[in-house]
Amino acid sequence: MPALRKANEEDGPYLIEFVVDSESHVYPMVPPGGGLGDTLEDPLTRV
């Protein structure tokens, strides 16, 4: 992934946006419009 390689070459912070399909089950997940306090860690939790 070119973005990860470029980020690793930088000395400071680097922002990378990862777009994940809404049907993918990637956890922990923050639901759309939610904050970090709304993080879902259980794949059985419905949004």
PATORPA-331636 format. One record per residue: x, y, z of N, C-alpha, C in turn; residue number from 1; residue in one letter. Coordinates in Angstrom, 2 decimals. Layout:
residues N
ATOM      n_u      n_v      n_w     ca_u     ca_v     ca_w      c_u      c_v      c_w    i  aa
ATOM        X        Y        Z        X        Y        Z        X        Y        Z  NUM   A
...
END
This chain:
residues 47
ATOM      n_u      n_v      n_w     ca_u     ca_v     ca_w      c_u      c_v      c_w    i  aa
ATOM     0.84    -1.17     0.00     0.00     0.00     0.00     0.89     1.24     0.00    1   M
ATOM     0.86     1.99    -1.07     1.72     3.17    -1.18     1.53     4.19    -0.06    2   P
ATOM     0.30     4.38     0.40     0.05     5.37     1.46     0.75     4.97     2.75    3   A
ATOM     0.76     3.69     3.10     1.44     3.25     4.32     2.95     3.42     4.19    4   L
ATOM     3.49     3.12     3.02     4.94     3.30     2.81     5.31     4.77     2.96    5   R
ATOM     4.53     5.65     2.35     4.81     7.08     2.44     4.70     7.57     3.88    6   K
ATOM     3.69     7.12     4.61     3.51     7.53     6.01     4.70     7.07     6.85    7   A
ATOM     5.21     5.88     6.60     6.35     5.37     7.36     7.63     6.17     7.09    8   N
ATOM     7.70     6.83     5.95     8.88     7.64     5.62     8.86     9.00     6.31    9   E
ATOM     7.72     9.43     6.79     7.59    10.74     7.43     8.02    10.68     8.89   10   E
ATOM     8.56    11.80     9.38     8.99    11.88    10.78     7.83    12.22    11.71   11   D
ATOM     6.86    12.94    11.22     5.76    13.40    12.06     4.49    12.61    11.83   12   G
ATOM     3.39    13.14    12.36     2.11    12.46    12.19     1.69    12.45    10.71   13   P
ATOM     0.89    11.48    10.37     0.42    11.33     8.99    -0.99    10.76     9.04   14   Y
ATOM    -1.90    11.35     8.30    -3.29    10.90     8.29    -3.55    10.05     7.06   15   L
ATOM    -4.11     8.86     7.28    -4.50     7.98     6.18    -5.97     7.65     6.37   16   I
ATOM    -6.76     7.83     5.33    -8.18     7.48     5.38    -8.35     6.09     4.78   17   E
ATOM    -8.92     5.18     5.56    -9.22     3.84     5.07   -10.72     3.75     4.83   18   F
ATOM   -11.12     3.46     3.63   -12.53     3.31     3.29   -12.87     1.83     3.37   19   V
ATOM   -13.86     1.50     4.19   -14.25     0.11     4.40   -15.69    -0.06     3.95   20   V
ATOM   -15.96    -1.08     3.18   -17.32    -1.38     2.72   -18.24    -1.56     3.92   21   D
ATOM   -19.44    -1.02     3.82   -20.37    -1.06     4.96   -20.77    -2.48     5.35   22   S
ATOM   -20.60    -3.43     4.46   -20.94    -4.83     4.77   -19.75    -5.59     5.36   23   E
ATOM   -18.58    -4.98     5.38   -17.40    -5.63     5.95   -17.47    -5.58     7.47   24   S
ATOM   -17.00    -6.60     8.10   -17.01    -6.67     9.56   -15.59    -6.44    10.07   25   H
ATOM   -15.28    -5.17    10.32   -13.96    -4.77    10.79   -14.14    -4.14    12.16   26   V
ATOM   -13.56    -4.72    13.17   -13.73    -4.26    14.55   -12.39    -3.98    15.18   27   Y
ATOM   -12.30    -2.99    16.09   -13.36    -2.12    16.56   -13.79    -1.15    15.46   28   P
ATOM   -15.04    -0.68    15.55   -15.64     0.18    14.54   -16.38     1.34    15.22   29   M
ATOM   -16.26     2.53    14.64   -17.05     3.68    15.10   -18.16     3.87    14.07   30   V
ATOM   -19.43     3.80    14.49   -20.52     3.93    13.53   -20.55     5.33    12.91   31   P
ATOM   -21.12     5.45    11.70   -21.20     6.75    11.04   -21.87     7.79    11.94   32   P
ATOM   -21.26     8.94    12.06   -21.80    10.01    12.88   -21.53     9.84    14.37   33   G
ATOM   -20.88     8.74    14.76   -20.61     8.46    16.16   -19.26     9.01    16.60   34   G
ATOM   -19.04     8.99    17.89   -17.77     9.41    18.46   -17.02     8.20    18.98   35   G
ATOM   -15.84     8.43    19.52   -15.05     7.31    20.04   -15.76     6.58    21.17   36   L
ATOM   -16.63     7.26    21.90   -17.39     6.61    22.97   -18.44     5.65    22.44   37   G
ATOM   -18.72     5.71    21.13   -19.71     4.83    20.51   -19.06     3.63    19.83   38   D
ATOM   -17.79     3.40    20.08   -17.06     2.32    19.42   -17.73     0.98    19.65   39   T
ATOM   -17.88     0.22    18.56   -18.44    -1.12    18.62   -17.29    -2.13    18.61   40   L
ATOM   -17.29    -3.04    19.55   -16.26    -4.07    19.60   -16.83    -5.46    19.41   41   E
ATOM   -18.16    -5.57    19.46   -18.83    -6.86    19.34   -19.51    -6.94    17.99   42   D
ATOM   -19.16    -7.91    17.15   -19.78    -8.00    15.83   -21.29    -8.25    15.86   43   P
ATOM   -21.84    -8.64    17.00   -23.28    -8.89    17.09   -24.07    -7.63    17.44   44   L
ATOM   -23.37    -6.52    17.76   -24.02    -5.26    18.08   -24.54    -4.63    16.79   45   T
ATOM   -25.82    -4.25    16.79   -26.41    -3.62    15.59   -26.29    -2.11    15.68   46   R
ATOM   -26.07    -1.48    14.55   -25.98    -0.02    14.46   -27.34     0.53    14.08   47   V
END
